[in-house]
Amino acid sequence: MVQKINLDILLESIDGIAYRCRNDKYWTMEFITSGIERITGYTQDEILNNAKVSFDDITLKEDKFIVRQTVDEALEAHNYYTTEYRVRHKDGRIIYLWEQGVGVYDGDKIIALEGYICDITAQKQTEKELKEKVQQQAMELLREKEKEIERTNYLRILELIKSMAHELRNPLNLSINSTHLLEEEIKKISPDNTKAQRILSILEGSNNRINEIVETIELTFRSATHKREKQDLYELILESTSHFHKKIKKHGIQIEIDEGVKDYMILATKENFIQSLKNIIKNSISAVKKNNDKSRKKIEIYASIDSKNNLRITIKDFGIGISKEYLDMITLPFISTITRSKGSGLGLSAAKYLLQDDNFELSFNSKENAWTEAYISIPENNWAKI
């Protein structure tokens, strides 16, 4: 009995909502923590078993379909689901929620859903304001320079992101440390409690996701080392692609590196070049992993010399492609062709910045629903044949 009371206290102390619900039309709640009242204004008694209102009732109509689709796809794959959506607070306000959960099965039968919900309204408002500022400045620069953005002006935009990362780091570290402390306490009190372990796993996943975004931003603003040295292009590509071995194996994706890249040395900052390639390849993997045609689930990397005697490295995927509307903007901060729950819109922006530091250029070409090519152009005096 003492263990159960202490565990309840720990669950109730979570700054969010832990829940268990049926996988029905109304998301009928069978268990929900008191965070529901702090976030939505509705009490546990009003929500549990749809006593006065169901969770579906308070979810905005425009968001219901994507939530259902996301959950159904995850359940079919026996995987976690992660989604963002809006609900209407009891007082009429719109609240943005982030949710991650998992199906509970009895054999192949889904008997419930369990997960964690948190309020991201403040973050969404900050994100909206930041996006408006960034996109306003970015579009002004785009109009002035057409397709080229000068590095000095580009940094003015990225400086806003640097401030955001700095502000996120302290609360993120607090959240990570608190999750570790909570994990230790649960191990002492109820080490075999699977529900608590699932909630911890969800919290850790959320922390890792935010940490990944913050690290991307911090890497972009790392002081340039300027240690440009002769590098073996093939070795740089191998080191970059090795980071994704597990992911591409999981999704049945092939990365094909043309033998021709072995012919070149480049003058580059190793860390910058590898991180840029990782960011580009990560986008390519996201584009091809849902391709149903197995013969097209591949990424090709090859090198060629253009008409200006620049060495051009091409990373080509056979995924969803990029529309003309976004093609000229995808290296701008917060412009993402990936789903809003998975893409930060910072990877290609960081890649462009890091490559520019070595006087390399990043550009793209694409055909919708067919392929996308990313080009890294290296000036004549920065490469040589082996």
Secondary structure as UniProt FT lines:
FT   HELIX           2..12
FT   STRAND          17..21
FT   TURN            25..26
FT   STRAND          29..32
FT   HELIX           35..40
FT   HELIX           44..47
FT   TURN            49..50
FT   HELIX           55..58
FT   HELIX           61..76
FT   TURN            77..78
FT   STRAND          81..88
FT   TURN            90..91
FT   STRAND          94..106
FT   TURN            107..108
FT   STRAND          109..119
FT   HELIX           121..145
FT   TURN            146..147
FT   HELIX           151..189
FT   TURN            191..192
FT   HELIX           194..220
FT   STRAND          229..232
FT   HELIX           233..242
FT   TURN            243..244
FT   HELIX           245..251
FT   STRAND          254..257
FT   HELIX           259..263
FT   STRAND          264..268
FT   HELIX           270..288
FT   TURN            289..290
FT   HELIX           294..296
FT   STRAND          298..305
FT   TURN            307..308
FT   STRAND          311..317
FT   HELIX           324..327
FT   TURN            328..331
FT   TURN            333..334
FT   TURN            340..342
FT   HELIX           347..356
FT   TURN            357..359
FT   STRAND          361..367
FT   TURN            368..370
FT   STRAND          371..378
FT   HELIX           380..382
FT   STRAND          383..385
//
